[in-house]
Amino acid sequence: MTMFDDRLKAELSKFQHDMEFAFRVRLRRNRLFALKVAEQLGLTGDAALDYAKAVVMADFSQVGDDPVLRKVEDDLRKRGGEVDVVGLERELAKMKEEAEEQVMTE
């Protein structure tokens, strides 16, 4: 193996690790966010966990945070009252930081 091949292999390995890490963080972030929203919706126990699964699955429908935010917005609106979209985006960002810390310590 040449030095170039070694370097390529190392870069590919790092890329794979980074992508797996980002995926795990995204899933954890969505779950944490959904559980927080579930509290606002009055869901507890299995209902809250089921809601978290539904939010996580919404993320697979399209690229980006829009599907998650749209689902949560719709659910909160159905419950009634105003929805602070900017606040939801901030909470999602906060949950990302928390998720990164949790995934790093696993």
C-alpha positions in Angstrom: 0.0 0.0 0.0 1.2 3.4 -0.8 1.2 6.4 1.4 -1.6 7.8 -0.7 -3.7 4.7 -0.1 -3.1 4.8 3.6 -4.2 8.4 3.7 -7.2 7.8 1.6 -8.2 4.9 3.9 -7.8 7.1 6.9 -9.9 9.9 5.4 -12.6 7.5 4.4 -12.7 6.0 7.9 -12.9 9.5 9.5 -15.7 10.5 7.1 -17.6 7.4 8.0 -17.2 8.0 11.7 -18.2 11.7 11.3 -21.4 10.8 9.4 -22.4 8.1 11.9 -21.8 10.5 14.7 -23.9 13.2 13.0 -26.7 10.7 12.4 -26.8 9.5 16.0 -26.8 13.1 17.2 -29.6 14.0 14.9 -31.7 11.1 16.1 -31.0 11.8 19.7 -31.8 15.5 19.2 -35.1 14.8 17.6 -36.0 12.4 20.4 -35.1 14.9 23.1 -37.0 17.6 21.4 -40.0 15.5 20.9 -40.1 14.4 24.5 -40.0 18.1 25.5 -42.9 18.9 23.2 -44.8 15.8 24.4 -44.7 17.4 27.9 -46.4 20.5 26.5 -49.0 18.3 24.8 -49.7 16.6 28.1 -48.3 13.2 26.9 -46.6 10.9 29.4 -45.2 7.4 29.5 -45.7 5.3 26.4 -47.7 8.0 24.7 -44.7 10.4 25.0 -42.4 7.7 23.6 -44.7 7.0 20.7 -44.8 10.7 19.9 -41.0 10.9 20.0 -40.9 8.0 17.5 -43.4 9.8 15.2 -41.2 12.9 15.3 -38.1 11.0 14.6 -39.8 9.3 11.6 -41.0 12.7 10.3 -37.3 13.6 9.9 -36.8 10.8 7.3 -39.5 12.3 5.0 -37.3 15.2 3.8 -33.9 16.7 4.2 -33.5 19.4 6.9 -35.2 20.4 10.1 -38.5 21.5 8.4 -40.4 18.2 8.6 -39.7 17.9 12.4 -40.6 21.5 13.0 -43.7 21.3 10.8 -44.9 18.2 12.7 -44.4 19.7 16.1 -46.0 23.0 15.0 -49.0 21.3 13.6 -49.4 19.2 16.8 -49.1 22.2 19.0 -51.6 24.2 16.9 -54.1 21.3 17.1 -53.9 21.6 20.8 -54.8 25.2 20.5 -53.0 28.5 21.0 -50.1 30.3 19.5 -46.9 28.6 18.5 -43.6 30.3 18.9 -41.7 29.0 15.8 -38.5 30.8 16.7 -38.7 29.4 20.2 -39.1 25.9 18.7 -36.0 26.4 16.5 -34.0 27.6 19.5 -35.1 24.6 21.5 -34.1 22.3 18.7 -30.7 23.9 18.6 -30.4 23.5 22.4 -31.4 19.9 22.1 -28.6 19.4 19.5 -26.0 20.5 22.0 -27.4 18.2 24.6 -27.5 15.3 22.2 -23.9 15.9 21.1 -22.8 15.7 24.7 -24.8 12.5 25.4 -23.6 10.8 22.2 -19.9 11.7 22.9 -20.1 10.2 26.4 -21.5 6.9 25.2 
